[in-house]
Amino acid sequence: IPIKLKSRGIPSEWTDKDQGALSVGPITEKSKLNGVYSMIRHEYELRITCGGELSTSITGNATLEGLNADSKWVPITDMLIVEKVALEFLRTLH
């Protein structure tokens, strides 16, 4: 996963490699949220657990901010938006 992130220019750092703890981001990109925010910035604290050669589990926390019309970064707390953005990101990891 860190190799794939690096190839995409996404910063990541093992915070505890033995425990599979990986910090990812911040990732800043143009918003796809129908004009609510012009940009989205997201960061992740992931826990990666391998359950054998064919099974990997990823859990963690996501922090999202949106650039509003006043050009200020504000926290995004709407769980539907957080889940949508985070799931889209996680799908790109495999």
N, CA and C atoms as an extended XYZ file, in Angstrom:
282
Properties=species:S:1:pos:R:3:atomname:S:1:resname:S:1:resid:I:1 pbc="F F F"
N         0.823       -1.195        0.000 N   ILE     1
C         0.000        0.000        0.000 CA  ILE     1
C         0.869        1.261        0.000 C   ILE     1
N         1.892        1.366        0.867 N   PRO     2
C         2.735        2.570        0.816 CA  PRO     2
C         3.407        2.785       -0.541 C   PRO     2
N         3.785        1.704       -1.213 N   ILE     3
C         4.406        1.827       -2.538 CA  ILE     3
C         3.404        2.397       -3.537 C   ILE     3
N         2.173        1.895       -3.497 N   LYS     4
C         1.133        2.401       -4.398 CA  LYS     4
C         0.833        3.871       -4.108 C   LYS     4
N         0.767        4.235       -2.837 N   LEU     5
C         0.515        5.630       -2.472 CA  LEU     5
C         1.643        6.527       -2.972 C   LEU     5
N         2.885        6.078       -2.782 N   LYS     6
C         4.034        6.876       -3.229 CA  LYS     6
C         3.998        7.084       -4.736 C   LYS     6
N         3.640        6.040       -5.488 N   SER     7
C         3.584        6.157       -6.949 CA  SER     7
C         2.505        7.139       -7.395 C   SER     7
N         1.501        7.353       -6.556 N   ARG     8
C         0.428        8.305       -6.852 CA  ARG     8
C         0.708        9.689       -6.270 C   ARG     8
N         1.860        9.847       -5.594 N   GLY     9
C         2.221       11.135       -5.020 CA  GLY     9
C         1.466       11.464       -3.743 C   GLY     9
N         0.968       10.439       -3.056 N   ILE    10
C         0.219       10.633       -1.813 CA  ILE    10
C         1.144       10.351       -0.636 C   ILE    10
N         1.322       11.335        0.257 N   PRO    11
C         2.213       11.119        1.401 CA  PRO    11
C         1.652       10.078        2.364 C   PRO    11
N         2.535        9.217        2.850 N   SER    12
C         2.153        8.242        3.876 CA  SER    12
C         3.371        7.935        4.729 C   SER    12
N         3.105        7.512        5.944 N   GLU    13
C         4.193        7.204        6.873 CA  GLU    13
C         3.708        6.155        7.870 C   GLU    13
N         4.524        5.140        8.068 N   TRP    14
C         4.220        4.155        9.107 CA  TRP    14
C         4.372        4.834       10.467 C   TRP    14
N         3.319        4.838       11.252 N   THR    15
C         3.420        5.365       12.611 CA  THR    15
C         3.759        4.248       13.588 C   THR    15
N         3.425        3.014       13.225 N   ASP    16
C         3.819        1.816       13.980 CA  ASP    16
C         3.734        0.636       13.021 C   ASP    16
N         4.827        0.383       12.328 N   LYS    17
C         4.837       -0.651       11.287 CA  LYS    17
C         4.498       -2.026       11.851 C   LYS    17
N         4.985       -2.332       13.063 N   ASP    18
C         4.715       -3.642       13.670 CA  ASP    18
C         3.223       -3.859       13.912 C   ASP    18
N         2.504       -2.782       14.185 N   GLN    19
C         1.063       -2.872       14.431 CA  GLN    19
C         0.239       -2.569       13.167 C   GLN    19
N         0.910       -2.263       12.064 N   GLY    20
C         0.213       -1.979       10.811 CA  GLY    20
C        -0.448       -0.616       10.782 C   GLY    20
N         0.066        0.336       11.585 N   ALA    21
C        -0.527        1.677       11.655 CA  ALA    21
C         0.132        2.584       10.618 C   ALA    21
N        -0.688        3.117        9.717 N   LEU    22
C        -0.194        3.937        8.618 CA  LEU    22
C        -0.959        5.256        8.576 C   LEU    22
N        -0.216        6.356        8.567 N   SER    23
C        -0.802        7.683        8.428 CA  SER    23
C        -0.740        8.056        6.943 C   SER    23
N        -1.862        8.521        6.385 N   VAL    24
C        -1.951        8.846        4.955 CA  VAL    24
C        -2.499       10.251        4.784 C   VAL    24
N        -1.823       11.035        3.943 N   GLY    25
C        -2.326       12.355        3.602 CA  GLY    25
C        -1.485       13.462        4.198 C   GLY    25
N        -1.938       14.658        4.023 N   PRO    26
C        -3.235       15.047        3.466 CA  PRO    26
C        -3.273       14.917        1.940 C   PRO    26
N        -4.465       14.639        1.462 N   ILE    27
C        -4.748       14.552        0.041 CA  ILE    27
C        -5.706       15.698       -0.275 C   ILE    27
N        -5.322       16.561       -1.188 N   THR    28
C        -6.171       17.688       -1.566 CA  THR    28
C        -6.572       17.511       -3.022 C   THR    28
N        -7.882       17.602       -3.272 N   GLU    29
C        -8.377       17.406       -4.629 CA  GLU    29
C        -9.633       18.226       -4.877 C   GLU    29
N        -9.931       18.418       -6.138 N   LYS    30
C       -11.144       19.127       -6.525 CA  LYS    30
C       -12.353       18.353       -6.011 C   LYS    30
N       -13.318       19.080       -5.472 N   SER    31
C       -14.496       18.452       -4.895 CA  SER    31
C       -15.430       17.910       -5.965 C   SER    31
N       -16.046       16.777       -5.625 N   LYS    32
C       -17.081       16.183       -6.479 CA  LYS    32
C       -18.430       16.238       -5.770 C   LYS    32
N       -18.586       17.205       -4.842 N   LEU    33
C       -19.764       17.258       -3.967 CA  LEU    33
C       -20.783       18.302       -4.404 C   LEU    33
N       -20.986       18.462       -5.677 N   ASN    34
C       -22.034       19.340       -6.213 CA  ASN    34
C       -21.965       20.773       -5.716 C   ASN    34
N       -20.772       21.358       -5.689 N   GLY    35
C       -20.634       22.771       -5.403 CA  GLY    35
C       -20.639       23.188       -3.950 C   GLY    35
N       -20.794       22.267       -3.016 N   VAL    36
C       -20.776       22.633       -1.602 CA  VAL    36
C       -19.388       23.141       -1.217 C   VAL    36
N       -18.358       22.445       -1.670 N   TYR    37
C       -16.969       22.819       -1.419 CA  TYR    37
C       -16.230       22.800       -2.755 C   TYR    37
N       -15.301       23.725       -2.931 N   SER    38
C       -14.543       23.733       -4.180 CA  SER    38
C       -13.408       22.707       -4.142 C   SER    38
N       -12.873       22.458       -2.942 N   MET    39
C       -11.792       21.487       -2.760 CA  MET    39
C       -12.095       20.650       -1.525 C   MET    39
N       -11.550       19.440       -1.514 N   ILE    40
C       -11.658       18.544       -0.364 CA  ILE    40
C       -10.244       18.163        0.053 C   ILE    40
N       -10.019       18.146        1.357 N   ARG    41
C        -8.730       17.689        1.894 CA  ARG    41
C        -9.050       16.558        2.863 C   ARG    41
N        -8.402       15.406        2.659 N   HIS    42
C        -8.671       14.286        3.557 CA  HIS    42
C        -7.379       13.616        4.005 C   HIS    42
N        -7.432       13.097        5.246 N   GLU    43
C        -6.312       12.391        5.873 CA  GLU    43
C        -6.861       11.143        6.550 C   GLU    43
N        -5.987       10.139        6.675 N   TYR    44
C        -6.411        8.862        7.240 CA  TYR    44
C        -5.382        8.336        8.229 C   TYR    44
N        -5.877        7.704        9.270 N   GLU    45
C        -5.069        6.895       10.176 CA  GLU    45
C        -5.586        5.475        9.979 C   GLU    45
N        -4.800        4.652        9.288 N   LEU    46
C        -5.240        3.315        8.927 CA  LEU    46
C        -4.549        2.258        9.776 C   LEU    46
N        -5.251        1.154        9.981 N   ARG    47
C        -4.699       -0.030       10.632 CA  ARG    47
C        -4.845       -1.158        9.611 C   ARG    47
N        -3.712       -1.698        9.168 N   ILE    48
C        -3.697       -2.724        8.135 CA  ILE    48
C        -3.317       -4.048        8.784 C   ILE    48
N        -4.195       -5.039        8.647 N   THR    49
C        -3.977       -6.346        9.246 CA  THR    49
C        -4.020       -7.411        8.162 C   THR    49
N        -2.966       -8.201        8.075 N   CYS    50
C        -2.921       -9.301        7.107 CA  CYS    50
C        -3.390      -10.570        7.803 C   CYS    50
N        -4.361      -11.232        7.187 N   GLY    51
C        -4.884      -12.479        7.737 CA  GLY    51
C        -4.446      -13.667        6.915 C   GLY    51
N        -3.257      -13.628        6.390 N   GLY    52
C        -2.762      -14.691        5.524 CA  GLY    52
C        -2.389      -14.099        4.181 C   GLY    52
N        -2.019      -14.953        3.258 N   GLU    53
C        -1.573      -14.483        1.953 CA  GLU    53
C        -2.690      -13.852        1.128 C   GLU    53
N        -3.927      -14.223        1.386 N   LEU    54
C        -5.029      -13.761        0.550 CA  LEU    54
C        -5.993      -12.809        1.227 C   LEU    54
N        -5.721      -12.419        2.452 N   SER    55
C        -6.672      -11.601        3.194 CA  SER    55
C        -5.981      -10.418        3.877 C   SER    55
N        -6.463       -9.222        3.581 N   THR    56
C        -5.971       -8.015        4.239 CA  THR    56
C        -7.178       -7.203        4.695 C   THR    56
N        -7.134       -6.750        5.929 N   SER    57
C        -8.195       -5.925        6.490 CA  SER    57
C        -7.653       -4.520        6.730 C   SER    57
N        -8.426       -3.507        6.320 N   ILE    58
C        -8.031       -2.117        6.556 CA  ILE    58
C        -9.154       -1.442        7.336 C   ILE    58
N        -8.805       -0.913        8.500 N   THR    59
C        -9.741       -0.134        9.303 CA  THR    59
C        -9.065        1.183        9.634 C   THR    59
N        -9.843        2.133       10.128 N   GLY    60
C        -9.208        3.388       10.515 CA  GLY    60
C       -10.162        4.543       10.641 C   GLY    60
N        -9.567        5.715       10.684 N   ASN    61
C       -10.315        6.961       10.836 CA  ASN    61
C        -9.989        7.895        9.684 C   ASN    61
N       -10.999        8.634        9.270 N   ALA    62
C       -10.829        9.624        8.206 CA  ALA    62
C       -11.156       11.002        8.751 C   ALA    62
N       -10.367       11.991        8.345 N   THR    63
C       -10.625       13.388        8.678 CA  THR    63
C       -10.768       14.142        7.366 C   THR    63
N       -11.902       14.816        7.192 N   LEU    64
C       -12.152       15.561        5.963 CA  LEU    64
C       -12.398       17.026        6.260 C   LEU    64
N       -11.918       17.867        5.346 N   GLU    65
C       -12.193       19.297        5.385 CA  GLU    65
C       -12.587       19.727        3.981 C   GLU    65
N       -13.429       20.751        3.912 N   GLY    66
C       -13.827       21.302        2.631 CA  GLY    66
C       -13.507       22.782        2.566 C   GLY    66
N       -13.125       23.231        1.373 N   LEU    67
C       -12.851       24.652        1.152 CA  LEU    67
C       -14.163       25.307        0.755 C   LEU    67
N       -14.693       26.168        1.634 N   ASN    68
C       -16.011       26.757        1.396 CA  ASN    68
C       -15.931       28.011        0.526 C   ASN    68
N       -17.072       28.646        0.318 N   ALA    69
C       -17.153       29.832       -0.542 CA  ALA    69
C       -16.346       31.006       -0.001 C   ALA    69
N       -16.054       31.010        1.308 N   ASP    70
C       -15.235       32.057        1.927 CA  ASP    70
C       -13.750       31.726        1.889 C   ASP    70
N       -13.381       30.678        1.131 N   SER    71
C       -11.990       30.214        1.030 CA  SER    71
C       -11.403       29.811        2.382 C   SER    71
N       -12.243       29.191        3.219 N   LYS    72
C       -11.807       28.699        4.519 CA  LYS    72
C       -12.003       27.186        4.563 C   LYS    72
N       -11.003       26.491        5.125 N   TRP    73
C       -11.130       25.054        5.324 CA  TRP    73
C       -12.002       24.804        6.547 C   TRP    73
N       -13.070       24.052        6.366 N   VAL    74
C       -13.993       23.743        7.463 CA  VAL    74
C       -14.134       22.224        7.573 C   VAL    74
N       -14.294       21.722        8.797 N   PRO    75
C       -14.463       20.278        8.977 CA  PRO    75
C       -15.734       19.784        8.290 C   PRO    75
N       -15.642       18.625        7.690 N   ILE    76
C       -16.816       17.960        7.121 CA  ILE    76
C       -17.208       16.868        8.101 C   ILE    76
N       -18.392       17.003        8.683 N   THR    77
C       -18.834       16.039        9.686 CA  THR    77
C       -20.043       15.226        9.228 C   THR    77
N       -20.567       15.533        8.052 N   ASP    78
C       -21.692       14.768        7.506 CA  ASP    78
C       -21.194       13.354        7.197 C   ASP    78
N       -21.687       12.368        7.937 N   MET    79
C       -21.185       11.002        7.815 CA  MET    79
C       -21.372       10.426        6.413 C   MET    79
N       -22.417       10.816        5.712 N   LEU    80
C       -22.607       10.316        4.349 CA  LEU    80
C       -21.487       10.793        3.431 C   LEU    80
N       -21.085       12.044        3.579 N   ILE    81
C       -19.989       12.589        2.768 CA  ILE    81
C       -18.674       11.933        3.166 C   ILE    81
N       -18.422       11.818        4.474 N   VAL    82
C       -17.188       11.202        4.947 CA  VAL    82
C       -17.081        9.771        4.421 C   VAL    82
N       -18.153        9.000        4.538 N   GLU    83
C       -18.143        7.622        4.062 CA  GLU    83
C       -17.922        7.547        2.558 C   GLU    83
N       -18.572        8.425        1.809 N   LYS    84
C       -18.442        8.418        0.351 CA  LYS    84
C       -16.998        8.687       -0.064 C   LYS    84
N       -16.409        9.748        0.461 N   VAL    85
C       -15.040       10.120        0.095 CA  VAL    85
C       -14.057        9.045        0.568 C   VAL    85
N       -14.206        8.587        1.811 N   ALA    86
C       -13.282        7.590        2.364 CA  ALA    86
C       -13.370        6.265        1.607 C   ALA    86
N       -14.578        5.821        1.294 N   LEU    87
C       -14.724        4.558        0.564 CA  LEU    87
C       -14.148        4.655       -0.837 C   LEU    87
N       -14.349        5.790       -1.500 N   GLU    88
C       -13.760        5.972       -2.822 CA  GLU    88
C       -12.242        5.888       -2.745 C   GLU    88
N       -11.656        6.510       -1.727 N   PHE    89
C       -10.209        6.456       -1.550 CA  PHE    89
C        -9.754        5.013       -1.265 C   PHE    89
N       -10.416        4.331       -0.324 N   LEU    90
C       -10.003        2.982        0.039 CA  LEU    90
C       -10.090        2.027       -1.148 C   LEU    90
N       -11.069        2.205       -2.007 N   ARG    91
C       -11.196        1.354       -3.193 CA  ARG    91
C        -9.996        1.500       -4.130 C   ARG    91
N        -9.334        2.637       -4.097 N   THR    92
C        -8.188        2.840       -4.974 CA  THR    92
C        -6.932        2.154       -4.454 C   THR    92
N        -6.968        1.624       -3.242 N   LEU    93
C        -5.779        1.018       -2.644 CA  LEU    93
C        -5.529       -0.409       -3.102 C   LEU    93
N        -6.519       -1.073       -3.645 N   HIS    94
C        -6.297       -2.490       -4.047 CA  HIS    94
C        -5.935       -2.627       -5.497 C   HIS    94
